[in-house]
Amino acid sequence: MGRVVLLAEQDGRPAGTADCTVLANLTRGGRPFMLIENVVVARAHRRCGVGAALLDAAAALARSAGCYKAQLLSRADRTGAHAFYEACGFAPAAQGYRRYFR
């Protein structure tokens, strides 16, 4: 499958995105996993189900690709986003680290 960028539309206009990439894996019997990035919903469309629909669609893609998990990262101080992700079935199961390059 590789990479799929989901685009939610309302009234023919962009309302939100989710960037989904299926990655190969050396464990779990070689089953891949999905990394979800850039979950963004336009301010005018927040709290209307757009984000939940995007994450549901991402989960469906992950299942259809045989992924054993779907994961996303969120900055530690985004507590509102964390509550949303948990309401969508994601659990805070790991601690992430980043290294940026110029």
N, C-alpha and C positions, 0 to 999 in steps of 0.2 A: 504494500500500500504506500509506504513512504510518508509523504506530507500532504495534508489536506487543510486548507484554511476555510473554516466555516464562516459564512456571512449571514447574519440574521437581517431580514428586511421587514419594515413595516410601512405600509402605504407606498411601496416602491422605492423607499429610501433606506440606506444602511442604518441599522440600529445597533449592531454589535458584531464582534468577531471572536473566534477562538482558533488558534493555530495549533494543529494536532500533528505530531510526528511519531510514527511507529519506529521504534529502535530495536535493533537486534540485541540479543542478550545471551550471555554465556551460562547462566544458571537457569533454574526452573525448567529443566528439560529443553532448553533452547527457545522457550516461548518468549516472544517479544513483549515489550511494554510500550505504553504511549506516554509521551511528554506533552502536556498541554501548556501553551504559553499565550500571552497576549489576549487574555480574556478581558475584553473591553466592551462596555455597553455605553452608548451615548447617554448623556445626562437626561435628556428628555424621555428616554425609554427605560430608565432604571425603575425597579420595583414593579415591573409589568410582566415578569416572567421570561424576559428575553435571555438573561444570563442562565437561568435554570434550563431553558430549552437548548441553549448552546452546549451546556455541560451534559445534558441528556443525549444530545446528538453525538458528542465526543465519546461518551461511554458506549453508545451503540457501535460506533466505528471501531473502538478498541476491542469490543467483543467479537465483531465480525472479522477482525484481523488476527484473532486468537491470542490477544494480549492477556497476560496474567494480572496486570494492574494498569491503571491510568494514574499519573501523578502530575502535580503542578506545584510550583513554588510561589510563595508570596512573601513579600517583605515583612519582617517581624512586627513592625508597628501598625500593620493594616488590620486591626482587630475586627473592623466591620466586615471586611472581605473574608476574614477567617470564619466568622459566624455564618456568612453566606455559603462558603464552600462546605462547611460541616452540615448545613441544612440540605445541601445537595448530595450528601452521602460520602463526602471525603473526610478522612480522619487525619489529625495531626500526628503522623507516625514517624517522622524523621526530622533531623536538624540538617539544614543545608548550608553550604559554604560556597563562596564565589571568589573568583579572582578576575579582576578587570584588567584589560590591556588597552593601550592607546595605539 
